[in-house]
Amino acid sequence: MPTDEQLAFELLSHTDYGRVATSMRALPFLAAARHIVVDGRLLLRMHRGYGYHQACVGSVVAYGADNLNEASAREGQWTVQLIGLCTKVEPANAELRLFGPTPHYADGELFDPVYLRIEPQVNKVHTLYAGHDRVLQHLR
């Protein structure tokens, strides 16, 4: 049976986007981000023009992703939440390729990528199923 950390990273590899949560000016906020999993860490790509990365860097953040809009409880729904310290990084070329192409625009501006890394300290996985004996065997 995989650990929560292994299962969290496996599930995150099945979706491309999630939401990073932190606080900005003492208020909580969520921002969408593209993610990849590399060496037990989560790398994020966000649009620099929003400025959200400034609130994330050096802070403990939460990152969540799920398949709730893509699967039914019969098929197996899941949510993943990671909590850890966020730092700004310059990804290697191999990591950039894993992200795939950047969007051209974000809210009408040219997309200017900024990259962040989360080193998870807490990994939580929650699953929802229609039946009592279902497991995520098809995702492992």
C-alpha positions in Angstrom: 0.0 0.0 0.0 1.5 3.4 -1.0 2.1 6.1 1.6 -0.1 9.2 1.5 2.9 11.1 0.0 3.3 8.5 -2.8 -0.4 8.4 -3.5 -0.6 12.2 -3.5 2.1 12.5 -6.1 0.6 9.7 -8.2 -2.8 11.3 -8.2 -1.3 14.8 -9.0 0.4 13.2 -12.0 -3.1 12.6 -13.4 -4.1 16.3 -13.5 -2.3 19.4 -14.7 -3.7 22.2 -12.7 -4.6 22.9 -9.1 -4.8 25.9 -6.7 -2.2 27.3 -4.4 -3.5 28.9 -1.2 -1.8 31.5 1.0 -2.5 34.9 2.4 -2.0 38.3 0.9 -2.3 41.4 3.1 -3.6 39.2 5.9 -6.5 37.8 3.7 -6.6 34.3 2.3 -6.6 33.7 -1.4 -6.4 30.9 -4.0 -4.6 31.1 -7.4 -4.6 28.6 -10.2 -1.3 27.0 -11.1 0.1 24.4 -13.5 2.0 21.7 -11.6 4.4 18.9 -12.2 5.9 16.4 -9.7 9.7 16.2 -9.7 11.8 14.3 -7.1 9.3 14.4 -4.3 8.6 18.1 -4.8 5.9 20.0 -6.5 6.9 22.6 -9.1 4.3 25.3 -10.1 4.1 27.6 -13.0 2.1 30.8 -12.6 1.7 34.1 -14.4 4.1 36.7 -13.0 1.8 39.5 -14.0 -0.7 38.6 -11.2 1.9 39.1 -8.5 0.5 36.2 -6.5 3.9 34.5 -6.5 5.3 37.2 -4.3 2.9 36.2 -1.5 3.8 32.6 -1.9 7.6 32.8 -1.9 9.1 32.2 1.5 5.7 31.3 3.0 4.0 28.1 4.0 1.3 27.4 1.4 -1.3 24.8 0.7 -1.8 23.3 -2.8 -4.8 21.3 -3.8 -5.9 19.5 -6.8 -8.7 17.0 -7.5 -10.7 15.1 -10.1 -14.1 16.1 -8.7 -15.4 17.6 -12.0 -14.0 14.8 -14.1 -15.2 11.7 -12.3 -18.3 10.4 -10.4 -18.3 8.8 -7.0 -18.9 5.5 -8.8 -15.7 5.9 -10.7 -13.8 7.2 -7.7 -13.2 10.8 -6.8 -10.1 12.2 -5.0 -8.7 15.3 -3.6 -5.0 16.0 -2.7 -3.7 18.7 -0.4 0.0 19.4 0.2 1.3 21.9 2.7 4.9 23.1 2.7 7.4 25.9 2.2 7.3 27.6 -1.1 10.4 28.9 -2.9 11.1 30.5 -6.3 13.1 28.4 -8.7 14.5 28.3 -12.2 13.6 24.9 -13.6 16.0 22.8 -15.6 15.2 22.3 -19.3 13.9 18.8 -18.7 11.5 20.3 -16.1 10.3 23.0 -18.5 9.6 20.3 -21.1 7.4 18.5 -18.5 5.3 21.6 -18.0 4.6 21.7 -21.8 3.8 24.9 -23.7 3.0 28.1 -21.7 -0.3 29.9 -22.4 0.0 32.8 -24.8 -2.1 35.2 -22.7 -3.4 35.6 -19.2 -6.2 38.1 -18.8 -5.3 39.7 -22.1 -1.6 40.2 -21.2 1.3 38.1 -22.5 1.9 35.2 -20.2 5.1 35.7 -18.2 5.9 32.5 -16.3 7.3 32.3 -12.9 8.2 29.0 -11.3 7.8 28.0 -7.6 8.6 24.8 -5.7 6.7 23.4 -2.7 8.5 21.0 -0.4 5.6 19.2 1.2 5.6 18.7 4.9 2.0 17.5 5.0 0.3 15.3 2.4 -3.4 14.5 2.6 -5.5 12.4 0.2 -9.2 12.0 0.4 -11.3 9.7 -1.7 -15.0 9.4 -2.4 -16.7 6.2 -3.7 -20.2 5.1 -4.3 -19.5 1.5 -3.0 -17.9 0.6 0.3 -15.3 -1.7 -1.2 -13.9 0.4 -4.0 -10.2 1.5 -4.1 -8.1 3.6 -6.4 -6.5 0.4 -8.0 -7.0 1.8 -11.5 -4.9 4.9 -10.7 -1.9 3.0 -9.2 
